[in-house]
Amino acid sequence: MKESASGKIVDLYIIRRIYGFIKPYRLKFWLLVFLILCTAGVSPGIPLLIRYTLDHYVSADKLQELIQMFYYMIAVLFLQTGLQFSTSYLAGFLGQTVIRDIRVQLYSKIVHLKLSFFDATPIGRLVTRTVSDIETLNDVFSEGLASIAGDLLQLFLVIGVMFYTDWRLTLVILVTVPFMIISTYVFKEYIKKSFNEVRLAVANLNSFVQEHISGMFIVQLFHAEKREMQKFNHINEEHRDANIRGILAYSLYFPVADVIAAVGSGLVVWLASTYILKEEISVGTLTAFIMFINLFYRPIRMLADRFNTLQMGIVSTERILTLLDSEEYIQNNGTVSADQVKGHIEFTKVWFAYLENEWVVRDVSFEVKPGQTVAIVGATGAGKSSIIGLLGRMYDCQQGQIQIDGISLPAYEIGSLRNHISVVLQDVFLFSSSIAYNIHLGDSLISQEKIEEAAKMVGVHEFIMSLPGGYGYEVMERGATLSVGQRQLISFVRALVHDPKIIVLDEATSSVDSESELLIQSAISTLMKGRTSVVIAHRLSTIRNADQILVMDKGEIKERGSHDELLIKNGLYSALYHLQFSRN
């Protein structure tokens, strides 16, 4: 990858990738290029018409021809207006259409990335990529590639027309060009650096705000509002300063460019006046040149801004492409459908680490036959929850093999596999939507009748119907308007309505009160009936009837057996059991 992110050179690879996004709309893109070129070609028309009118009709007092030229000028103005409108609208339409497609591609990529990517990437940074960086690309399409071509054409066309009109006055204007180029180059370099600083500041600001709003309970619980405000003020000031540096560059450049243009105009007027007095040029030529000066300097000024827009788009595109090209997703090359699975689970010498060589699961082997229940217990950090992530292929193990019904997990089509494994977590996540949506999660195959039937089986139907709007009740983000127990019961309905072959319960009763626990235990019995179940629990009283209990410590299975067998061994399980019940 070239140094486009640093702003030193234009990365042609990224420009080609940008054009790749335009390909589905290439006819509109080339129409836009054609319209921009036409706009540039028409731009010298008015000065030339005015020059001809002043020199041939005004001085000769030819009123009829003067009126005719007036109509020509109106026609050219209407043509310019129509071209500018068409160019502006088509560029905006093309830009918005393309960034819509890119945003869809990017979000589709994000939802398929493996969880380890999200473990290491701040959410605010992903929000910046999905919103701010993509929005920057809109400017590339509306003010970038095609507009640069139009500006260059207008610049060379105007220079050619000026040389044709009077080469001496043209050379006077060109004397100022080196000063304009130097100021434009300095501005371009400074604004690119400023843009990179702004993008970094925006990403930091998004990350901070997202993280601390999500963790507001902790902020307020530990009375850290003042300290967090100080951190926010620091990040916010960095964001402000980065933007101000960009504003300073614009504030300096355009007045300097105007002064250079004014000097060029003054030199032209002074020299042309001497020629007029000597009758070497006409008043029409002077008038046309004064108009040409604006047409000449405007593309130079705009080129600096447009080139920086292109550079900003390249920087944003590089970040977007880095995410789009990421290989951090679970390979879904399997073709086996899980529709007929019975739920026979086998772990064989499984090793897994989130970070290289920092094993959280070590040489784990166990078997769960269809319809059986296996419980996994152990201290925090023992590797229990990692087993769940591996079973659902949220992560892939580095060594060993995991099979369901004798078929290795990677051989299954991942969507089909996950459709038949339902997980109920301790920390239930509910979206800002209706209860019905949080149960079916957009699956059109799940009817309202099926949802209500599952809710009745779990014993939560009457509670849902008591809410305003029933199943249409809008819960707040993460289900903040519901109690822990209520959210947990809804998650049981969500698990049941998908009719899984394998059910996984991750400490599903550890955060609820005794009354809610009774309801949840009843829901668990309903959910586990006839299904292979993997249960992770802190409360050992909830797993007495498990067919097999695995006791994990530091990623390894230290003991296994039934509740009674493990108590007789008088090992880790026995110690945990007696410790819990001695507290009651």
Protein Blocks (a to p, Z undefined) as FASTA:
>chain_A
ZZklnomaccfklmmmmmmmmmmmmmmmmmmmmmmmmmmmmmmmmmmmmmmmmmmmmmno
paklmmmmmmmmmmmmmmmmmmmmmmmmmmmmmmmmmmmmmmmmmmmmmmmpcfklmmmp
cfklmmmmmmmmmmmmmmmmmmmmmmmmmmmmmmmmmmmmmmmmommlmmmmmmmmmmmm
mmmmmmmmmmmmmmmmmmmmmmmmmmmmmmmmmmmmmmmmnopmmmmmmmmmmmmmmmmm
mmmmmmmmmmmmmmmmmmmmmmmmmmmmmmmmmmmmnopacfklmmmmmmmmmmmmmmmm
mmmmmmmmmmmmmmmmmmmmmmmmpcbbcddfbfbdfklpghiacdehiacdfbghiafb
ghiacdddehiacddeddehilmmmmmmmmnomaccfbdcddeehiafklpcfklmmmmc
ccddfbdcdddddfklmmnnopaklcfklmmmmmmmnopmmmmmmpghijmlccdehhlm
pcfklmmmmmmmmmmmnopabdcdehkllmccfklmmmmmmmmmmmmgopacddddfblm
lmmmpfbdcddeehiafbgcdfklmmmnopmklmmmmmmmmmZZ
